[in-house]
Amino acid sequence: LSFQYDLPTGPAIVLLATAVFFLSVAFSPKRRVSTTA
């Protein structure tokens, strides 16, 4: 991912993890916001 868009590795990992988190929250069956990992 980072070599395709000329991003540093750190921010690329953070952006990817944030995107995965928000997608999992958005598409979770239960529409409640829980911060328990």
N, C-alpha and C positions, 0 to 999 in steps of 0.2 A: 504493500500500500504506500509506504513512504517513498519508495524509489519511483513510483509512477507519477506522483504529484510533486516531487522535490520537497517533501516535508521532512523535518527532522523526526527521528524515531520516537522520541518522547511524546511530543504533541500528537503524533499520529495515533499512538496507543491510547492516549487520553481521549481523543475525539472518537475513536472506534468504541472504546468502553462506554463512553457517554451515549453514543448512538444505540448500542446494544441495550443499555439500561432503559432508555426511554422507549425503545421499541417493545421491550418485554413488559414495561408498565402499561403501555398503550394497548397491547394485545393480550393482556392477562384476562382470564375469564372473570375474575372478581374485580369489580371496579373500585377497589379501595386502595388508598395509598398507605403502604406499610413500609417502614424503614428498617425492618428486620432482615438482615442478610441471610 
